[in-house]
């Protein structure tokens, strides 16, 4: 999945904790590298100024 390389992901907690600044659209995947995404970090998209 293309988005997997755009996210900063904590494998231990299953939490997306950030994304690359150039991301313009986010599709939250069910899994990243076989690990279930369980949560979005409180500031996961804070520095993603390109989001529309």
Residue pairs with C-beta under 8 A, 6 or more apart in sequence:
1 29
1 32
3 26
3 27
3 28
3 29
4 29
4 32
4 33
6 19
6 20
6 23
6 26
7 16
7 18
7 19
7 32
8 16
8 17
8 18
8 19
8 44
9 15
9 16
9 17
9 32
9 33
9 35
9 37
10 16
10 17
10 41
11 33
11 35
13 38
13 39
14 35
14 36
14 37
14 38
14 39
15 37
15 38
15 39
15 40
15 41
15 44
16 28
16 32
16 37
16 39
16 40
16 41
16 44
17 41
17 44
18 41
18 43
18 44
18 45
18 46
18 47
18 48
19 26
19 44
19 45
19 48
20 48
21 47
21 48
21 49
21 50
22 50
23 48
23 50
23 51
24 50
24 51
24 52
25 51
25 52
26 45
26 48
26 51
28 37
28 40
29 37
30 36
30 37
31 37
45 51
